[in-house]
Amino acid sequence: MKVKITNQKLKDFGSEYKIRKMNYDQIIVEYPQGDGFHTFESNDVELISEGEMDDFIISHKDVLKIKLPRGVSSFFYKGFIESVEQSISEKVKEIILLKDRFKEINKRGMWEKELLMVVNCYFPLNILVTGQSFKRNNYSFSVKSLSEQEFLDRCTHEINYITSQIKRREVLLTHYGMAIERVKKQGVSLSSKLLV
């Protein structure tokens, strides 16, 4: 897939580049002159298809909210959309992704992904996916529709978990701040103390 730079404020306006990597918000391109990589915001570019899979991703851009780890093919997205559309009996137009958890199951490349989302504003879904790295079509999708109460319970649980993580991080930040202040107050470099 390629991109054309459409933001007139950018020096690369009108240029086309081959995409190296992309997600929902950003696109990384490789400059052909060997100047390295450059990142563009998604709203600064137009996607240009170079094949059937590119057409699919362009028409279902919301799937890019789901992170694919190394070794997982973009064909995952096609299987995902087909499974969800079969489950809800309508086209996927919008995805609000709430949870995207990935874990490796074994050393042979088997993995599991859990997704919590709302599709088309009114379908709360919990999706379990298993697959194997470096396989194009070895995916198993289990799509479960959640009742309103199940969905609210899951959201409450996730909110409580995130809140507890934020509190732990805030305590850790406080400890770092205290440590920095105490070292500064002593007026002696840490390395010179350790060498004594």
Secondary structure, 3 states (H helix, E strand, C coil): CEEEECCCCCCCCCCEEEEEEECCCEEEEECCCCCCEEEEEHHHEEEECCCHHHHHHHHCHHHHHCCCCCCCCCHHHHHHHHHHHHHHCCCCCCEEEEEEEEEECCCCCEEEEEEEEEECCCEEEEEEEEEECCCCCCCEEEEEECCHHHHHHHHHHHHHHHHHHHHHHHHHHHHHHHHHHHHHHHCCCHHHHHHC
